[in-house]
Amino acid sequence: MKKLFLLTLIIQTSIMIQANSKEETAILGGGCFWCIEAVFEELQGVTKVESGYSGGKIANPTYREVCSGLTGHAEVIRVFFDSARITYKEILSVFFSVHDPTTLNRQGADVGTQYRSVIFYNSEQQRQEAEEVIEELKRQEVYNKPVVTEISPAGDFFVAENYHQNYFENNPNQPYCQVVINPKLKKFREKFEQKLK
C-alpha cells in the first residue's frame, strides 16, 4: 500500500512539474558564440543551447560568410529554457555578466558586427524585460561606459555548422578555449554557483 501511495505521489508530482513548465527561447549575441554557449550549457533551467546566426540579410549563411561581416548576421546562441525554473530576466543577468556590453561590434580581440552585443526578442514581454534590465544596469552604474547592446525583434535563426555546437565541451584543450572561454566559465561558476546544473 505504501509503495502504491509513493508511486502515485511521484506520478502526480511529475505531472504537476510538466504542467508548470513552459519552454521559452532567448536569442543572444555576446561575441563569439563558443564562449556564451559554454556558459549557458551549465545553467539550471536551460534545456538546450544552439549556436547560430541571426540578424542578417541572407538565408542559410555559412560561418565564412558571417565572418566576412558582409551578411549582417551576428554570432548568437538560441537558449531553450524552462521559465518555471529560470526567468528571462535571470537569463539576461547571466548574459550581461559574461560579456562586455559596452564595446560596439567587438568582444576582446574579436572585431566586427558579427560580434556585436545583441538581444533578439521573441515577444513584447521579452523586449520590455530586456529594456528594464539595461535600465537597471545603468541605474546601478554596473559599467563605467554606456551599454550599447542592440535590442531587435527576432527574425530567422540559422543553426551554425555542426562543429560549432558544444564547441568547448568537444575542444577543451584548444588554445582559444583555454585562454578565452575558461576564464569566462570560471567567473560565471563563481558568481552563479547556486544556479549551476
GUSEKOL-25503 format. One line per field, with one value per residue (C-alpha): residue number from 1; x, y, z; residue in one letter. Coordinates in nm, 3 decimals. Each point is the difference from the previous one (the first is absolute). Example, Ala and Ser with C-alpha at 12.3 -4.5 7.8 and 13.67 -1.06 7.14 Angstrom:
2
resi	(1/2)
x	(1.230/0.137)
y	(-0.450/0.344)
z	(0.780/-0.066)
resn	(a/s)
% end
This chain:
197
resi	(1/2/3/4/5/6/7/8/9/10/11/12/13/14/15/16/17/18/19/20/21/22/23/24/25/26/27/28/29/30/31/32/33/34/35/36/37/38/39/40/41/42/43/44/45/46/47/48/49/50/51/52/53/54/55/56/57/58/59/60/61/62/63/64/65/66/67/68/69/70/71/72/73/74/75/76/77/78/79/80/81/82/83/84/85/86/87/88/89/90/91/92/93/94/95/96/97/98/99/100/101/102/103/104/105/106/107/108/109/110/111/112/113/114/115/116/117/118/119/120/121/122/123/124/125/126/127/128/129/130/131/132/133/134/135/136/137/138/139/140/141/142/143/144/145/146/147/148/149/150/151/152/153/154/155/156/157/158/159/160/161/162/163/164/165/166/167/168/169/170/171/172/173/174/175/176/177/178/179/180/181/182/183/184/185/186/187/188/189/190/191/192/193/194/195/196/197)
x	(0.000/0.282/0.175/-0.320/-0.046/0.361/-0.029/-0.322/0.165/0.302/-0.225/-0.212/0.313/0.138/-0.330/-0.004/0.358/-0.081/-0.315/0.194/0.296/-0.007/0.277/0.108/0.292/0.245/0.225/0.315/0.323/0.299/0.305/0.118/-0.284/0.236/0.049/-0.359/-0.120/0.239/-0.142/-0.367/0.055/0.073/-0.298/-0.292/-0.328/0.170/-0.099/0.194/0.239/0.066/0.265/-0.112/-0.043/-0.272/-0.067/0.138/-0.123/0.056/-0.141/0.212/0.332/0.321/0.250/0.241/-0.271/-0.095/0.367/0.038/-0.234/-0.187/-0.318/-0.103/-0.042/0.118/0.141/-0.272/-0.128/-0.357/-0.070/-0.294/-0.102/-0.274/-0.148/-0.141/0.362/0.180/-0.142/0.090/0.141/0.226/0.116/0.082/0.178/0.238/0.036/0.108/0.247/0.194/0.070/0.073/-0.315/0.181/0.222/-0.157/0.041/0.273/0.084/0.366/0.202/-0.313/-0.094/-0.288/-0.379/-0.025/0.130/-0.244/-0.183/-0.362/-0.327/-0.251/-0.333/-0.279/-0.286/-0.098/0.054/0.358/0.066/-0.135/0.198/0.322/-0.048/-0.071/0.317/0.211/-0.159/0.081/0.363/0.019/-0.170/0.239/0.297/0.125/0.212/0.197/-0.089/-0.341/-0.162/-0.019/-0.191/-0.237/-0.359/-0.176/-0.292/0.099/0.008/0.129/0.244/0.240/0.169/0.378/0.201/0.024/0.361/-0.109/-0.252/0.128/0.333/0.157/-0.114/0.143/0.323/0.099/0.374/-0.018/0.196/-0.303/-0.192/0.285/0.080/-0.343/-0.283/0.148/0.035/-0.361/-0.125/0.198/-0.146/-0.351/0.028/0.114/-0.272/-0.287/0.103/-0.357/-0.135/0.229/-0.137)
y	(0.000/0.241/-0.076/0.072/0.329/0.105/-0.092/0.202/0.296/-0.016/-0.012/0.291/0.208/-0.077/0.106/0.323/0.082/-0.062/0.214/0.289/-0.016/0.226/-0.013/0.335/0.111/0.286/0.108/0.176/0.121/0.090/-0.047/-0.345/-0.248/-0.265/0.207/0.064/-0.344/-0.160/0.215/-0.064/-0.376/-0.007/0.206/-0.155/0.023/0.007/-0.305/0.061/0.253/0.040/0.216/0.180/0.319/0.264/0.358/-0.015/0.040/-0.338/-0.346/-0.287/0.185/-0.193/0.075/0.141/0.234/0.121/0.055/0.226/0.246/0.050/-0.196/0.207/-0.309/-0.022/-0.313/-0.090/-0.278/-0.117/-0.100/-0.230/0.037/-0.100/0.328/-0.180/-0.061/0.309/0.331/0.197/0.275/-0.255/-0.115/0.364/0.047/-0.284/0.134/0.345/-0.148/-0.206/0.258/0.371/0.177/0.335/-0.080/0.063/-0.285/-0.178/-0.230/0.002/-0.088/-0.096/0.306/0.052/0.032/-0.379/0.033/0.270/-0.010/-0.070/-0.130/-0.127/-0.003/-0.250/0.192/0.344/-0.121/-0.104/0.341/0.178/-0.216/0.051/0.377/-0.021/-0.202/0.251/0.290/-0.176/-0.047/0.373/0.093/-0.213/0.131/-0.353/0.124/0.321/0.033/-0.004/-0.336/-0.035/-0.329/-0.006/-0.107/-0.119/-0.226/-0.361/-0.091/-0.318/-0.204/-0.217/-0.284/0.012/-0.285/-0.314/0.060/0.322/-0.181/-0.084/0.141/0.039/-0.342/-0.161/0.203/0.085/-0.002/0.226/0.323/0.230/-0.211/0.011/0.371/0.158/-0.234/-0.154/0.335/0.093/-0.334/0.034/0.346/-0.123/-0.308/0.210/0.263/-0.239/-0.302/-0.052/-0.003/-0.271/-0.335)
z	(0.000/0.088/-0.331/-0.193/0.191/-0.070/-0.367/-0.029/0.175/-0.234/-0.308/0.125/0.073/-0.345/-0.162/0.205/-0.103/-0.366/0.024/0.157/-0.237/-0.299/-0.257/-0.136/-0.212/0.027/-0.289/0.119/-0.156/0.214/-0.219/-0.105/0.044/0.136/0.316/0.096/-0.111/0.251/0.282/-0.069/-0.039/0.377/0.116/0.190/-0.189/-0.340/-0.202/-0.322/-0.156/-0.372/-0.163/-0.313/-0.197/0.011/-0.101/-0.354/-0.354/-0.166/0.069/0.127/0.032/0.049/0.275/-0.258/-0.137/0.349/0.091/-0.304/0.173/-0.329/0.082/0.303/0.218/0.358/0.156/0.250/0.218/0.027/0.358/0.070/0.362/0.241/0.124/0.305/0.108/-0.128/-0.115/-0.311/0.223/0.171/-0.345/-0.083/0.333/-0.090/-0.356/0.118/0.249/-0.257/-0.271/-0.029/-0.124/-0.022/-0.299/-0.340/-0.248/0.192/0.289/0.088/-0.310/-0.198/-0.206/-0.242/-0.005/0.025/0.359/0.110/0.330/-0.093/0.138/-0.257/0.181/-0.073/0.159/0.120/0.357/-0.081/-0.159/0.305/0.242/-0.201/0.018/0.374/0.062/-0.194/0.189/0.327/-0.107/-0.074/0.327/0.201/-0.201/-0.063/-0.292/-0.027/-0.370/-0.176/-0.077/-0.379/-0.014/-0.296/0.072/-0.316/-0.089/-0.067/-0.367/-0.154/0.204/-0.196/0.188/-0.042/-0.145/0.215/0.106/0.177/0.223/0.351/-0.110/0.343/0.116/-0.314/-0.011/0.360/-0.073/-0.305/0.072/-0.045/0.251/0.250/-0.032/-0.065/0.099/0.317/0.183/-0.091/0.127/0.323/0.066/-0.085/0.225/0.294/-0.040/-0.076/0.205/0.125/-0.359/-0.140/-0.118)
resn	(m/k/k/l/f/l/l/t/l/i/i/q/t/s/i/m/i/q/a/n/s/k/e/e/t/a/i/l/g/g/g/c/f/w/c/i/e/a/v/f/e/e/l/q/g/v/t/k/v/e/s/g/y/s/g/g/k/i/a/n/p/t/y/r/e/v/c/s/g/l/t/g/h/a/e/v/i/r/v/f/f/d/s/a/r/i/t/y/k/e/i/l/s/v/f/f/s/v/h/d/p/t/t/l/n/r/q/g/a/d/v/g/t/q/y/r/s/v/i/f/y/n/s/e/q/q/r/q/e/a/e/e/v/i/e/e/l/k/r/q/e/v/y/n/k/p/v/v/t/e/i/s/p/a/g/d/f/f/v/a/e/n/y/h/q/n/y/f/e/n/n/p/n/q/p/y/c/q/v/v/i/n/p/k/l/k/k/f/r/e/k/f/e/q/k/l/k)
% end
